[in-house]
Amino acid sequence: MALHKAGVTFVLDRAGVTGDDGPSHHGIWDLALSGIVPTLRVAAPRDGSRLKEVLREAIEVSDAPTLIRYPKGAVCADIPAFERRDGIDVLYRGESADILLLSVGAMAGMAVEAAAQAYREGVGVTVIDPRWVKPLPHSLITMARRYKSIVVLEDGIKHGGIASTVSELFREEGLSVPVHSIGVPLAFIEHSRRDEILGDLGITVQTITRSLVGWSLTLKELELSEQSGEAVRQELN
């Protein structure tokens, strides 16, 4: 279908960590697998309203196959966007341009909560949702240039996932912004409830917040060290 650019839409449920269906049923490989298929477009809606929205968009595509992924379980509460900028939804706007947090699909709620907690720690985090993660909107490049680092939060494996795609995109564009990944390790995961599995993997609001704050502080320390070193060099000259 991809070879012939057929206008077929795949609707993929049980995406990400699915819970108690067993280790063979976790949908944690779909983002990595679909990423290597030419012409295939992939959407990851964050809530019910976005699912309806991208489904309408997908069936209008006649020159390429499309895939829509969503998790098992209750429909997430709608998370409205502050604005839609060149195909990217801005869900939370940080007070400063410390971190741009790219949230994939159903991870949006967790991302917004972590950004709000990071704000209380003095770290500015802007949360964005591209909705369509393959291909990523080129406007992501322009947006990322304003930030000190990028973090990708996804419920798929980190190996070959969206964070890897972002890193490759930045390299091709010559963008040197650091990219950090929060996702699922490359391993078989036993069955349990989704929230319990995410907790065991360290993917919780609290751990995400600690990571955001830690990465921001490390970068600030490096900047201060570089400024101090530059001042010493100027003094010696």
Helices and strands as residue ranges (DSSP letters): E 9-12, H 30-34, E 41-43, H 48-59, E 66-69, E 83-85, E 88-92, E 99-103, G 105-107, H 108-120, E 125-129, E 132-134, H 139-144, E 149-157, H 162-173, E 179-184, H 194-200, H 205-236
